[in-house]
Amino acid sequence: MNIGKQIAEKRKNSGLTQQALAEKLNVSFQAVSKWENGFSCPDIELIPKIATVLKTTTDALFDYSAHSFTEYDVRYEKDGYFWGLQPNSLCYEIMKLKPPVKPYRVLDIGCGEGKDAVFLARNGYSVTAFDVSVVGINKAKNLADNLGANVDFFNADIRDYVPDTNYDIIFSSGVFHYIPLSSRGKIIKNLKKYTNLNGINVLNVFVKKPFIEAPPDSEDSEKKVEAWKSGELFSFYHNWLFHRNDEIIFDCNSNGFPHKHCMDILIAEKI
Ligand SMILES: C[S@@+](CC[C@H](N)C(=O)[O-])C[C@H]1O[C@@H](n2cnc3c(N)ncnc32)[C@H](O)[C@@H]1O
């Protein structure tokens, strides 16, 4: 394992000089040079930030790939688009609240095969989007190319991602139930911090209700993460203006087993 080699390679792929990377990380140019030449290693606290700036994952920096093939990779490898190509209805709510009178900066977290990111980019937003699934991101890039949309897609894990710039709109659908209880506060604190004033966070998460049984097809990774409590997502945003805080129960028939889900939906504005 040579983290310096990974940093050098990914820095060059990102078109950054050693000096530019050093400035983004608040370290000296000599420090970056030493890492890349194998004379020293970055501090452990700096690793997630390096991964974010280089638009990669901490696993990739360590050249560790045991977790890189996700359950979603299997789904996304099939022909067609697993989630279809119709944009999420929340995209229309974004357009109503923040019409693209200028290229508002959007971050789509867990963008899957990219349908929503591409839709928003085609409607005039400046979109950055990532997903833990490499297969999903490759499909998303193809979708954008085929439709002539410009989206900054990259592969990353929300659990170790820290934004490196501010956004006007942070959007994530169907992803937060993968965030373990212990990381939720820290991750959401960063999303709030990196949202511009009057910017919005548009999020949803599956929540547990005592009267709804767990779906029969929940994935292994989902089972390992503590279920979100009803209202938990809203409580993280108590000091923002709520445009929407709904809890919905809906029918689902995934894998042929009729069951129900409960989901909390939040649209909150930083004021
Ligand atoms: C239910 S899909 C939703 C995809 C997309 N947001 C949509 O609505 O079409 C969940 C997505 O979250 C991604 N995901 C799961 N865990 C993740 C993580 N830790 N970091 C980033 N993405 C993750 C999966 O790869 C998958 O694409």
The ligand as a Tripos MOL2 file, in Angstrom:
@<TRIPOS>MOLECULE
LIG
   27    29     1     0     0
SMALL
NO_CHARGES

@<TRIPOS>ATOM
      1 C1        -32.3420    3.7080   -3.3660 C.3       1 LIG1
      2 S1        -30.9320    4.1360   -4.3250 S.3       1 LIG1
      3 C2        -31.3250    5.8000   -4.7640 C.3       1 LIG1
      4 C3        -30.5820    6.2820   -5.9710 C.3       1 LIG1
      5 C4        -30.9670    7.6840   -6.4220 C.3       1 LIG1
      6 N1        -30.8180    8.6530   -5.3630 N.3       1 LIG1
      7 C5        -32.3670    7.6890   -6.9400 C.2       1 LIG1
      8 O1        -33.2730    8.1580   -6.2280 O.co2     1 LIG1
      9 O2        -32.5700    7.1950   -8.0490 O.co2     1 LIG1
     10 C6        -29.6950    4.3130   -3.0790 C.3       1 LIG1
     11 C7        -28.3460    4.7600   -3.6130 C.3       1 LIG1
     12 O3        -27.5070    5.0500   -2.5200 O.3       1 LIG1
     13 C8        -26.2160    4.6180   -2.8300 C.3       1 LIG1
     14 N2        -25.4820    4.4480   -1.5780 N.ar      1 LIG1
     15 C9        -25.6610    3.4970   -0.6380 C.ar      1 LIG1
     16 N3        -24.7950    3.6690    0.3560 N.ar      1 LIG1
     17 C10       -24.0610    4.7800    0.0420 C.ar      1 LIG1
     18 C11       -23.0000    5.4670    0.6760 C.ar      1 LIG1
     19 N4        -22.5340    5.0300    1.8360 N.pl3     1 LIG1
     20 N5        -22.4630    6.5460    0.0730 N.ar      1 LIG1
     21 C12       -22.9460    6.9650   -1.1320 C.ar      1 LIG1
     22 N6        -23.9410    6.3520   -1.7850 N.ar      1 LIG1
     23 C13       -24.5040    5.2760   -1.2040 C.ar      1 LIG1
     24 C14       -26.4460    3.3110   -3.5830 C.3       1 LIG1
     25 O4        -25.3160    2.9250   -4.3310 O.3       1 LIG1
     26 C15       -27.6400    3.6820   -4.4330 C.3       1 LIG1
     27 O5        -27.2730    4.1980   -5.6780 O.3       1 LIG1
@<TRIPOS>BOND
     1     1     2 1
     2     2     3 1
     3     2    10 1
     4     3     4 1
     5     4     5 1
     6     5     6 1
     7     5     7 1
     8     7     8 2
     9     7     9 1
    10    10    11 1
    11    11    12 1
    12    11    26 1
    13    12    13 1
    14    13    14 1
    15    13    24 1
    16    14    15 ar
    17    14    23 ar
    18    15    16 ar
    19    16    17 ar
    20    17    18 ar
    21    17    23 ar
    22    18    19 1
    23    18    20 ar
    24    20    21 ar
    25    21    22 ar
    26    22    23 ar
    27    24    25 1
    28    24    26 1
    29    26    27 1
@<TRIPOS>SUBSTRUCTURE
     1 LIG1         1 GROUP 0 **** ****
